[in-house]
Amino acid sequence: MVSLWLDTNPLPAPDPAAGRLSPDAQYDTVIAGAGLTGLVTAVLLARSGQRVAVLEARSVGAVATGNTTAKVSLLQGTILSEIRSHQTDTVLRAYVEGNREGQAWLLRYLDERGVPYQRRTAYTYATTEQGAKTLREELDAAQAADLPVTWTEQTELPFPVTGAIALEDQAQIHPMQVLEALAAELRERGGELIEGVRVTGAGIGSPLRVETTGGPVQADHLVLATGAPILDRGGYFAKLLPHRSYALAFRVPGAPGAIPQGMYLSADAPSRSLRTAPVGEEEYLLVGGNGHGVGRKDSPLAAVGDLEAWTKEHFPGAERTHAWSAQDYRSANHIPFIGTLPRGGGGIYVATGYNKWGMTNGVAAALAISGELLGGNIPWADTLGKRLTTPSDLLTGAKDNLEVGVRVATGWAAAESRALNPEPPVEGEGIVGRVDGRPVAVSTVDGQTCRLSAVCTHLGGIVTWNDAENSWDCPLHGSRFAADGSVLEGPAVKALPSKGDR
């Protein structure tokens, strides 16, 4: 599964001479992760004269940013009313202000660098009476945050709605074009961008000793822009709910006139997201949704099929061209975690918990972290960093961790009770079972059968097979592994050990 963005705008391979890590090199700041947060942070610091290195375990945009639906919007489904149910209006307004500054910075940057984007009206819509009630709550929350959101019952959608709220003058982007521009500026300013090197740990001190798969380096500061933080200090893995959702691109007869030009997101479940995607001479329809907890879906491939069937029902003749998925994290209080990592000695920073709205939150996080590193003060960031834990936060966190506890018990029980079939799985299938009393994961992909430990290298969860992406996913904290055991997404930093391939 490859996204439309990664397929149509792959970044050129880095210069081998400039793309190698020198062990024991010294930097002002090392940034783990070359997505939007990491590269914007790097550019802002490089502009100030810092010596910056961005270390990316895979390739630029390989994880969240290259697989997003790429809406740059302050109307974010029902996020604002969800925040308001957990936090004060002061915190709600600070969240919106941070997103507003992130949006403004990004669009200004794209104008300056000549990167195209489209202005669009964003809509959250409902198709049920309960959904319409939720919309009214979102309308109230948006107005409390001084967003000029309006109610309407008129949309471009090819099915009836019970209501919608709209926010004009939002935007949509091609995220890989954005990352390409950021990577180019970083290099222009003397920053380093090194792919294929994973940050695996960091000490405490000044300077920090940053451990990587390419050897240790020294840095005054380390920024973890990796989705889930790869360091367990602060226990963020227990404060985040990892979530995976799907997106498909379609050619639709009569496009662009036959497809909605606004950016749409449903208030009802299952979620449905729609936007256009102009690429070259074509304009695609993007449809997303059917999200679920990572590793907690019997068949992700069925979720993809359901989304395709829904699209073809409402847009006759639609032809699927791409299908992909993305992972994001929701914090217990629905506000991102941005700032210094507890027990990190003050030199390690974290940015996570964007709840699927990384195009604005990711830039806001970069502005907040770079501002703090450079001695500035941003009022909205200060407010978000000092928010109090509420009873609603505690209840949400308790529910999330109860589910984790259940998954630990049921995953081990199922693995230990099932003897592994000696015959290899059929192509595209993965099975977990018991071998010599230990859980083993076996899959066959591209004719190669791999036998791995089924125990996640993060905190010991039992992985499950993702039949849409041929990966092993951990239902505890969202770590993901390729069929050969290599790490796709953290918080795990170590591969699943091999048990012998056939």
C-alpha positions, 0 to 999 in steps of 0.5 A: 500500500503506497499513498498517492503522495509518496507515489507521485512525489518521491523525494530524490535520494540523498547525496551519499556523501552528505547523507552519512552519520559521523559517529561522535559528531556534535550538534546543537540539536538532533531531531528524530523523525523527518516528518512535518514536525521534525523538518519544520523544527529543524528549519527554524533552528537552522535559520538561527544558526544552530548546527542541526541533524535530522535522523530518520529511521526510514525515509522522509515522510515514510510514516504519518506525514506521507500518509495523511489526508493533508487537510490544513484546517482549524475545523477538525471534525468534532475535536473542539467539542471533545477538547471542551468536554475535558478542558476549560475554554482558556485551554480550548482557545490556546489550542485553536490559537496554536493551530491558527499560528501553525496554519498561517506559518505553513501557508506563508512558507508555501507561498514563499517557496512557490509550493502549490496548495488549494484554499477550500471550505472545510465541513463537518457533516452529519447524516443522523439526528445524533450526529446533528446534535454533536454538530451543534456542540461543535458549533458552540465550541468553535464559537467559544474559540472565536472561529467563524463557523456557520451552520448549513444544510446545503452541501455538495455531497451526493447523499442527504445530510441532517446538517453541516458546519462550515469554515471558509478559507482553509487549505489542502496540500500535497504533503511530500511537496511540502517536505521536499521544500523543507528538506531543501531549505534545511540543507541550504542552511547547513543542516544535515538530513540523514535517512536510514538511521534510527535514534534508539536512546539518549542519556542525561547530561550536557551534552546528551549522548544520543544513541543511534543505529549509526553510532552515538552522537553528541547534542545539547538537545534532542527532539523526538518527532517520532509519533509515539516517543521512543523513550519511555521516560514520562510514560507517554506510551500509557497516555496515548491511544494509537489509532490507524485509519485508511485512505483511498484515491479514486479517478471519478468520471466527470471530475473535477465537476463530479466530485465535491470541492470542499473538505468534508469529515463526518461527525457520525461513525464510521468516519468518512473524510473527503477531499480532492487531490489535484496531481498533474493533469488529474484531480482525484477524489480522496476518501478516508475513514474506518479508523480503529485501534492499532492491532485491534481489527480482525481484518484491516483489509476488510476496512479498506474494502468497505471504504471502497464499496462506500465510495463506489456506491456514492460515486458511480464509476469511481476507479481506485488508484491508491490505498494506504493507511496512517497512524496517529495518537490521541492523548487522554485529554485530547490535547497534544503533548508538546515540551520537555520530556520528564526525566530527560534532564531538560534537554529532551523534547517531545511532540505527540498526540495530534489526534489526526490533525498533524498538518496544523498541530505539527507546525504548532509543535515546531514553533513551540519547541524551537521558540523555547530552545531559542529563548522565546515565549509563546503564550498559547504554548505556555497555557497548553503546557500547564493545563491541569489533569481533569477527572475526564482525563483520568477516566479516559486514561483509565479506560485506555489502559484497561483495554491495554491490560485486557489485550495483554492477557488475551493476547498471551492466552490465545498465543499459548493455547494455539499450537502452530501449524507446521505448514507455512501460511498461504501468501499474505497471511500471518498466524501466531501460535505456540512453539516450545511454549513461546509465542511465534509469529509466522507469515508468508509475503512475496513467497518468503515465509518468516518466523519471528518472536510474536512478543513486541520488543517494547513492553511484551504485547503479542502482535497481530497480523495486519492483512492490509499492509502485511505487517505485525502490529502491537495492540498495546502501544502501536508498535509495528513491524514488517513481515521480516521483523524490522521496525516500521513504527515505534515506540519499539526501536528493536526488531522482532527476533527471527525464529528461523525463516523457511 
